[in-house]
Amino acid sequence: MKTHLTTVLALSFIAGTWISFDTPTPAEAQSRLSRKRQVQTQTVTPPTTQTTPARDYSMLKIIPPPAGGMYLGQYEWVEGDIATFEAASGRKTALWSRHRGSWGNGYDAAGQPHFDVQAANRAWEEGKVIIVQMYNTTPTPGESEAPAEFTVDKLLSGQYDPDLRRFAAELRQFGKPVFFTAGREPNGVESAYFGGFGPAGDKSLLWALENKRGFADFEPSRLPYATLYMDAGNPQVCDGVERLKAAQRYYYDFFVRREGLKFLTFDTMGWAVRQVNQIEYDLEKYPSTIDKAYARQLLQSCHSFANFYPGDEYVDWVSLTFYMLDYYAKDFPGLTRDYVISVDEHMRNLDKVMGEVKLVAPNKPVFFMEFGFPDGLSQNSSWAAQKIATGFPRIISEYPEIKGFAMWSGHPSWMVHGVFPFDCLIRPGTSEGTALKKVVSGNPAAFRSCVYLSDGKLHPNCIN
């Protein structure tokens, strides 16, 4: 205001005009005072400040720890499993939650999954991420995590789309990053069928061997969305794994492209780490009527990770299943002697599979979907402790691309002779617990209790 008045006076002298500032009348004074008050009381708009936009979790996925290390995880098949492992390790887990302890939660008697949004939110609030599954993509009779007479071919033809759409709506209500798996251990516990054989995809591996029909019965070109499977239907590749490749792509396409669920983090179903020479053992089990040359060709094709892998576009993480198991005759009917497998041999098995992974997915992070160091059904074993003390550090040092694991636990219904006679839960106060805590405390930067999301930030409810 002062600068403006000085300018007016200067201009008045230059123009030869004198502006009178005689004593004003009361009316003029009041008018000037009013104008002054108006100038002084004008609202001053404060400078705008940039605000950090809220994180849109519906657009984020789970990524590896940027500074390295592995996410700690634990399944909860029995209440308290996660708390037990956390007490043994001395660290909080990042993967899975006591509110949703596995992919298998929420299936009804008809094999349909139902997503408990409230339980998922409770898991999120405690700083954990969870895992979900639609159908286990195997036509194995009696499968509890899929409808009766499920086949991959029916999935690909759109027969189950209404159920997938319902499940998508439930996931959308949650709208936060989760792992999504298309099934479990296809070349391990599900290897009797893989993704199915025969023209309709409802036959077993044994049927394929007996009838020499393991190749060329899968014809994806006749299916809807056939462009998803342009490189499938190869007559030289095992039909069972080609169907699994197609199923993974179908799930991704349906839930992400069609339903817009961009918060799903996809993995590779826990591809099993098997013995280097396991195929030779498998061949010995088949009757003499099976053509062993044909069987070897088919098994090699079915157990090839390259044939199974759906492609980088459809996968965020490579997930493997890795157990350091031994086989005791007392636990397996028909076994005539014990097979105790050294840590070195287990690591050679892992080396082989990791080599296959690196060939087709060199830029993908890896995590162990299932992981364990059991000694049969023992809960306190010096041999199991030795496997932990020796094997874990080697995994840390030799495989920096392994970015997480979920330790297996067990349910009494399957921890029985001839089924899965292995107790994988690590408990505090045991030899295994002591070995685990020593590994974790000795390598603190190698273990992470909180996941990072694809915006580069930590889970909002977690502190490492």
Secondary structure, DSSP 8 states (H G I E B T S, - for coil): -HHHHHHHHHHHHHTT---------HHHHHHHHHHHHHHHT---------------GGG--EE--TT--EE-BB--SSTTHHHHHHHHHSS--SB-BTTB-STTTTB-TTS-B---HHHHHHHHHTT-B-EEES--S---TT-TTS-TT--HHHHHTTTTHHHHHHHHHHHHHH-S-EEEES-S-TTTTTTTTTT-BSTTS-B-HHHHHHHT-SBS---GGGSTTGGGGTT---TTSBHHHHHHHHHHHHHHIIIIIIT--TTEEE----EE---TTHHHHHHHHS-TTS-HHHHHHHHHHHT-HHHH---GGG-S-EEEEEE---B-GGGSTT--S-B---HHHHHHHHHHHHHHHHHH-TTS-EEEEEEE---TT-SS-HHHHHHHHHHHHHHHHH-TTEEEEEE----TTTSSTTT--------TTSHHHHHHHHHHHH-GGGEESS-EETTS-B-TT---
